[in-house]
Amino acid sequence: MKKLNLYIALLIQFFLLTIFFYIDAINIIEPIWKKVLNFGLNPLVLLFYALAPIALWWTHRTIYQFTKNDFWYAGIIHTLLAQIAYLGASYIVTQQPLSSRNWLSILLGIVGIAISA
């Protein structure tokens, strides 16, 4: 059951972070304030920003408990997950392929998790 909670937490966190970075990427590409405000005041966007911290808190806590309260190990997992979500959302919006630096940073994150485990 503990591993199932971890997988659910990782999926929820990845999904929420991808949405957050997707919204951020759209607003960066469209720097017209009127469009940014219209998009930001959309009720669904406001609801997302209102409820996302609760889900993110639960996912952080679940990952932290899975790592047996090892702050640094949980932090490496969070960092890699956020990095993959950011790169994925940026790719969806800009359609720019990942550079070799991006792939290397993901690989180094995976190596860091493997070493920390």
VOBA-743537 format. One record per residue (C-alpha): residue number from 1; x, y, z; residue in one letter. Coordinates in nm, 2 decimals. Example, Ala and Ser with C-alpha at 12.3 -4.5 7.8 and 13.67 -1.06 7.14 Angstrom:
<nodes>
<node 1; <1.23; -0.45; 0.78>; a>
<node 2; <1.37; -0.11; 0.71>; s>
</nodes>
This chain:
<nodes>
<node 1; <0.00; 0.00; 0.00>; m>
<node 2; <0.29; 0.24; 0.07>; k>
<node 3; <0.43; 0.19; -0.28>; k>
<node 4; <0.09; 0.25; -0.43>; l>
<node 5; <0.06; 0.58; -0.24>; n>
<node 6; <0.40; 0.67; -0.37>; l>
<node 7; <0.31; 0.60; -0.73>; y>
<node 8; <-0.01; 0.80; -0.69>; i>
<node 9; <0.17; 1.09; -0.53>; a>
<node 10; <0.43; 1.09; -0.81>; l>
<node 11; <0.17; 1.09; -1.08>; l>
<node 12; <-0.04; 1.37; -0.91>; i>
<node 13; <0.27; 1.58; -0.85>; q>
<node 14; <0.39; 1.53; -1.21>; f>
<node 15; <0.05; 1.62; -1.35>; f>
<node 16; <0.01; 1.93; -1.13>; l>
<node 17; <0.36; 2.05; -1.20>; l>
<node 18; <0.32; 2.00; -1.58>; t>
<node 19; <0.00; 2.21; -1.57>; i>
<node 20; <0.17; 2.48; -1.37>; f>
<node 21; <0.47; 2.49; -1.61>; f>
<node 22; <0.24; 2.47; -1.91>; y>
<node 23; <0.05; 2.78; -1.79>; i>
<node 24; <0.38; 2.95; -1.72>; d>
<node 25; <0.52; 2.87; -2.07>; a>
<node 26; <0.21; 3.00; -2.24>; i>
<node 27; <0.23; 3.33; -2.04>; n>
<node 28; <0.60; 3.37; -2.13>; i>
<node 29; <0.54; 3.31; -2.50>; i>
<node 30; <0.24; 3.55; -2.50>; e>
<node 31; <0.38; 3.85; -2.30>; p>
<node 32; <0.08; 4.07; -2.38>; i>
<node 33; <-0.06; 4.17; -2.04>; w>
<node 34; <-0.43; 4.16; -2.15>; k>
<node 35; <-0.40; 3.80; -2.27>; k>
<node 36; <-0.21; 3.70; -1.95>; v>
<node 37; <-0.47; 3.86; -1.73>; l>
<node 38; <-0.76; 3.70; -1.92>; n>
<node 39; <-0.60; 3.36; -1.90>; f>
<node 40; <-0.51; 3.40; -1.54>; g>
<node 41; <-0.86; 3.51; -1.44>; l>
<node 42; <-1.01; 3.21; -1.60>; n>
<node 43; <-1.22; 3.04; -1.33>; p>
<node 44; <-1.05; 2.70; -1.40>; l>
<node 45; <-0.70; 2.85; -1.37>; v>
<node 46; <-0.80; 3.02; -1.05>; l>
<node 47; <-0.95; 2.70; -0.91>; l>
<node 48; <-0.63; 2.51; -1.01>; f>
<node 49; <-0.41; 2.76; -0.82>; y>
<node 50; <-0.64; 2.75; -0.52>; a>
<node 51; <-0.65; 2.37; -0.49>; l>
<node 52; <-0.30; 2.27; -0.62>; a>
<node 53; <-0.11; 2.35; -0.29>; p>
<node 54; <-0.32; 2.10; -0.10>; i>
<node 55; <-0.24; 1.82; -0.34>; a>
<node 56; <0.12; 1.92; -0.37>; l>
<node 57; <0.16; 1.92; 0.01>; w>
<node 58; <0.02; 1.57; 0.03>; w>
<node 59; <0.25; 1.45; -0.25>; t>
<node 60; <0.55; 1.60; -0.09>; h>
<node 61; <0.46; 1.45; 0.25>; r>
<node 62; <0.40; 1.10; 0.09>; t>
<node 63; <0.74; 1.11; -0.09>; i>
<node 64; <0.91; 1.23; 0.23>; y>
<node 65; <0.75; 0.95; 0.43>; q>
<node 66; <0.85; 0.69; 0.16>; f>
<node 67; <1.22; 0.80; 0.19>; t>
<node 68; <1.20; 0.74; 0.57>; k>
<node 69; <1.22; 1.11; 0.64>; n>
<node 70; <1.54; 1.16; 0.45>; d>
<node 71; <1.51; 1.52; 0.34>; f>
<node 72; <1.79; 1.52; 0.08>; w>
<node 73; <1.67; 1.20; -0.09>; y>
<node 74; <1.32; 1.33; -0.11>; a>
<node 75; <1.45; 1.66; -0.24>; g>
<node 76; <1.64; 1.49; -0.52>; i>
<node 77; <1.32; 1.30; -0.62>; i>
<node 78; <1.12; 1.62; -0.62>; h>
<node 79; <1.38; 1.81; -0.82>; t>
<node 80; <1.40; 1.54; -1.09>; l>
<node 81; <1.02; 1.52; -1.11>; l>
<node 82; <0.99; 1.90; -1.14>; a>
<node 83; <1.27; 1.91; -1.40>; q>
<node 84; <1.10; 1.65; -1.62>; i>
<node 85; <0.76; 1.82; -1.59>; a>
<node 86; <0.92; 2.16; -1.68>; y>
<node 87; <1.10; 2.02; -1.98>; l>
<node 88; <0.78; 1.83; -2.10>; g>
<node 89; <0.56; 2.14; -2.06>; a>
<node 90; <0.81; 2.36; -2.23>; s>
<node 91; <0.83; 2.11; -2.52>; y>
<node 92; <0.45; 2.10; -2.55>; i>
<node 93; <0.43; 2.48; -2.58>; v>
<node 94; <0.74; 2.56; -2.79>; t>
<node 95; <0.79; 2.24; -2.98>; q>
<node 96; <1.17; 2.28; -2.94>; q>
<node 97; <1.35; 1.95; -2.90>; p>
<node 98; <1.55; 1.89; -2.58>; l>
<node 99; <1.92; 1.97; -2.60>; s>
<node 100; <2.19; 1.73; -2.50>; s>
<node 101; <2.23; 1.94; -2.18>; r>
<node 102; <1.86; 1.87; -2.09>; n>
<node 103; <1.91; 1.49; -2.15>; w>
<node 104; <2.23; 1.50; -1.95>; l>
<node 105; <2.07; 1.68; -1.66>; s>
<node 106; <1.79; 1.42; -1.65>; i>
<node 107; <2.05; 1.14; -1.66>; l>
<node 108; <2.24; 1.30; -1.37>; l>
<node 109; <1.92; 1.33; -1.17>; g>
<node 110; <1.85; 0.96; -1.22>; i>
<node 111; <2.20; 0.87; -1.12>; v>
<node 112; <2.16; 1.09; -0.81>; g>
<node 113; <1.85; 0.90; -0.71>; i>
<node 114; <2.01; 0.57; -0.77>; a>
<node 115; <2.31; 0.67; -0.55>; i>
<node 116; <2.09; 0.81; -0.28>; s>
<node 117; <1.87; 0.50; -0.26>; a>
</nodes>
